[in-house]
Amino acid sequence: MSQALGQPPARRSKIVPPERAAERLAELGLSIDKIHKSVTAGDDARSRVTVRFYPRNYPGISMWAETLATLRRELIKSRQGWEIGQTGNYETVYSAVRQLAFAVVAGDRYTGIAGKRDPRLTRKRGPKTKERIDRNSKIFEQIALEFDLPELANPLPPDEACSTWFLVIHADDDHIRMEVSLPVEVREDGLVGEWVERILIDPVPTSGAVAPIEPGEDDDDDGEPMVSRAV
């Protein structure tokens, strides 16, 4: 039966398994090597500050910052039009040509696997994240229905005028699991739990146990904690 006119198609996460991840990531301008290098750099940064003299949430902030910084370096040095996005203090790496942006976030234990449900982000999201995810949803529905994207009266900054994908990371005692996924809905409790597409990437070994820290933030800031309670 054909889709009724004006009704968006049912949302189901398309899961790209690890053996097909390289091909799909290449279409987004990414590679498994760049992502593994970024996540490993973040884990190394975390391990250097996991001592009692540092604030409890600092290892997680360090991991987020170094992961994003390395991903930015790797993409920008490819000379394919990638730039640093920081509009509204929302930190991304983006391409105006591809109309794609990537942010780094923490996911629960269903991250990086085809489990019984999709992963959820481990932290309540703030208004900037919700704006971007709402925009993702509108873009997805318009493309699915073959509508032309409308021209805005007040054009968005280039790092916002795009789809925002998440590099989602979950670390346990042995491995760091990850995926590159496109979110389309923020739940009533402020957590993200609905995705259009999930690209699963093989895990990497972790340098040590990850402390279970939940900062309890309720708005967006400059640090995305990468350590959290198991969900």
SVG drawing of the C-alpha trace seen along z (x, -y; Angstrom):
<svg xmlns="http://www.w3.org/2000/svg" viewBox="-3 -36 51 44">
<polyline fill="none" stroke="black" stroke-width="0.4" points="0.0,0.0 1.4,-3.4 2.1,-6.0 -0.8,-8.4 -0.2,-11.9 1.2,-14.2 1.8,-11.4 5.4,-10.8 6.6,-7.2 6.9,-5.1 10.3,-5.6 12.4,-2.5 16.1,-2.6 18.1,-1.4 21.1,0.5 24.3,0.7 26.3,3.6 30.1,3.3 31.0,5.2 29.3,2.5 30.2,-0.5 33.3,-1.5 31.3,-1.9 28.5,-3.9 30.8,-6.1 32.7,-7.0 29.4,-8.4 29.4,-10.7 33.0,-11.7 34.2,-9.6 36.2,-6.5 36.6,-3.8 40.2,-4.7 39.4,-8.4 36.8,-7.4 38.9,-4.8 41.8,-7.2 39.6,-9.9 38.0,-7.6 41.3,-6.1 42.8,-9.6 39.8,-10.5 40.3,-7.3 44.1,-8.1 43.2,-11.6 40.7,-10.2 43.3,-7.7 45.8,-10.5 43.5,-12.3 41.9,-9.3 43.5,-10.0 42.1,-11.3 43.4,-14.8 41.1,-15.7 37.4,-16.5 35.2,-13.3 33.7,-14.4 37.0,-15.6 38.0,-12.3 34.7,-12.2 35.0,-15.8 38.6,-15.1 37.5,-12.1 34.8,-14.1 37.1,-17.1 39.9,-15.0 37.7,-12.7 36.0,-15.7 39.3,-17.6 41.0,-14.6 38.0,-14.0 38.1,-17.7 41.9,-17.5 41.4,-14.3 38.6,-15.7 40.0,-19.2 43.4,-17.9 41.6,-15.9 41.0,-19.2 37.4,-18.3 35.7,-21.4 35.3,-20.4 35.2,-23.2 34.7,-23.7 31.2,-24.4 30.5,-26.3 27.3,-28.3 25.4,-28.6 28.3,-26.9 27.2,-23.6 30.5,-21.9 30.6,-20.1 32.7,-19.4 30.7,-20.2 30.7,-20.4 28.6,-23.1 28.9,-21.3 27.8,-18.0 25.3,-19.7 26.4,-17.4 27.6,-18.0 29.0,-15.6 28.8,-15.9 30.2,-13.5 27.9,-12.1 27.6,-9.3 25.3,-6.4 24.0,-3.5 25.0,0.2 23.0,0.7 25.4,-1.5 27.3,0.1 25.3,3.3 22.1,4.5 20.4,5.2 16.8,5.6 16.3,1.9 18.1,-1.2 20.6,-3.0 19.6,-6.0 21.9,-8.9 22.8,-8.9 22.2,-12.6 19.2,-14.8 19.5,-17.1 19.2,-20.8 17.5,-23.2 20.2,-23.4 20.3,-19.6 16.5,-19.6 16.6,-22.2 19.0,-20.2 17.2,-16.9 13.9,-18.6 15.6,-19.8 16.9,-16.3 13.3,-15.0 11.9,-17.7 14.7,-17.1 14.2,-13.3 10.4,-13.6 10.8,-16.1 13.3,-13.9 11.3,-10.8 8.2,-12.5 10.3,-14.0 9.5,-17.6 11.9,-20.3 13.5,-21.8 12.0,-25.3 14.2,-28.4 14.3,-30.1 13.6,-33.8 16.4,-34.0 19.1,-31.6 20.8,-29.5 24.5,-29.6 26.3,-27.1 27.1,-24.7 23.3,-24.5 22.0,-24.4 22.6,-20.7 21.7,-17.3 23.5,-16.7 24.7,-13.1 26.1,-11.8 29.2,-9.8 27.8,-7.8 30.2,-6.2 29.9,-3.7 32.8,-2.4 33.0,0.5 35.9,2.2 37.1,3.9 36.0,2.1 34.7,-1.2 31.7,-0.6 30.6,-3.2 28.3,-4.1 27.5,-7.1 23.8,-7.7 21.2,-10.2 18.7,-11.1 15.2,-12.3 13.4,-12.6 13.9,-13.8 11.7,-11.9 9.6,-13.6 12.3,-12.9 14.9,-14.8 16.8,-11.7 17.3,-10.9 16.0,-7.5 14.8,-7.5 17.1,-7.2 16.7,-7.1 20.0,-5.3 22.7,-3.6 26.1,-2.8 27.7,-0.3 31.5,-0.3 33.8,2.3 34.8,1.6 38.3,0.7 40.0,1.9 39.8,-0.6 42.8,-1.6 41.1,-0.8 37.9,-0.8 35.5,-3.7 34.3,-5.3 30.4,-5.4 29.8,-9.1 26.5,-10.9 26.9,-14.7 23.1,-15.3 23.3,-18.2 20.0,-19.5 21.2,-21.9 23.9,-22.0 27.4,-23.1 30.9,-22.8 31.6,-19.4 29.9,-16.1 30.6,-13.6 31.6,-10.3 31.3,-8.3 27.9,-7.4 25.9,-4.9 25.0,-1.8 21.4,-2.1"/>
</svg>
